[in-house]
């Protein structure tokens, strides 16, 4: 990956539907170069093309980041279980105070309460959770290019 690849990725982070021709104009290369670069970035799994829905606009107004402490021998199982829940947008294994972080989005605070107590709290190996309720989102452009 070089600086051109990083520029292409940055442009796509702002607008994932930007055309190859538009990207080519912005970085001053041919459209064919952009097409080849994108194909390689996708093939080599530097980027993935996905639709990223806005949970709030889909009626999921109760959103929270959940930190989860897990018995060391159960981390993989907990991650797999969490990833299978419809309410979970993403899951990450981490170091630090929490072994796992998950982003959950549900239709109401009552649904969130039930999810946290019955689903997450009921998973074998879960020792403790701490929930950070989302109060708002600001999707700002983040520059990868210096």
N, C-alpha and C positions, 0 to 999 in steps of 0.2 A: 504494500500500500504506500502510495506516495502522496505528494501535496495535491495533485489533481484529483485523486480518489477522495481525499478528505474534503475538497471543495464540492465535489459532486454530492457527497453525503450531506454536507451542510445545506446545500440548496434543497435537497429532498426532505430534510428535517423541517424546513420551513413550509414546504408544499410538496407532499409526496406525489402529487399528480402533475408536477411540472413536466412539460414535454422534453424529449431529448434535444429538440431544436433550441428550445429556450435555454436549457442548461449549456449547450454548446456555445450559444451567443454570450452567456455570462462568463464563461471561462476561456473564451476565444480559442476553441478547437472545433474540429468538424463533428457533425452529428454522428457519423460513423464511429468516431473515436469514443463518443459518449456511449453509444449502443454497445460497443465491445467492452468498455470499462464496466458498465452496469451488469452485463451478462457475467463477467468474471467476478464482480463483487457479490452477486447473488450466488453463483456456483460455488465460490469459496466460502460462503456463509459469513461474509463480513456484514452484509445487510440482508434483511428479510422483508419481503413485501407483504404487508398485512393491512387489514382494515382495523382501525383503532376506534371503537365506538366511544362516545361520551356517555358514561353510565347515568349521569344526571338527566340528560335529555331522553334517556330510555326509561325514565321512571324510577331509577335507583337513587333516591335522594339521601339515603343513609349510607355514608361511605366512611371507612376507617382503615387506618394502618394498624395492624395487630402484630405486636412483638410477642414471640412465643419461646418459652424456655422448655426444652425437651430433654428427656433422658438420652444420654449419648448414643445408646444402641438403638434408639427409635427414631432418630432424626430423619433418615431416608423414608421410613414408613409414613411419618407425619407429613413430610413434604408431598409425597405421592397422594395421600388422602386429601390434603388441602387442595392440591391441583385439580382433583376430580370434582370438587364442589362448584356448582354453577355460580355461587355468590363470590367466588375468589377470582379476581382479575389477574393476579400474578403472585408467585411465591419465590422467595430467595432464601437459601441457606447462608448464614453469616457467622462471623465471629463477634465476640463482645458479650454484652449483657443478655442478648437474645440469640438463640440458635437459628431461629427462623423468623422472617418477616413476611407478612401476607397483606395484600390489599383486598378488602372486601367491599362489595357494593350490593345493597339490598333496597327494597322498596319502602321500608319504614324502620323507625327505631325499635319497634317491637320485634320486627323480623331480625334486626341486628342482634338484639338481646337473646333471642332464641338461638340464633346461629352461634353466637359466642358461647353460650352456656351449654347447649346440647350437642352441637356438632364439634366445635373446636375443643371445648373443655372436656368432651367425652372421648377424645382420641387417646388411645393407649400411649403412654409416655409423656403426655403434656403435663408439665409440672406447674406452670404459671403463665398467664398471659397479661399483657398490658395493652389497652386499646387507646389509640390516638384518633379522635374523631376529626374528620375533614370539615373545615369551616369554609373552604373556598379553594379555587384552583386558578392559577395564572400560568398558562402555557406560554412562556417566553422563549424566544429564540436563544439557543445556546450555541455559541461559536466554537467549532472544533478547529477552525482554521486561524492560524496566527499570522 
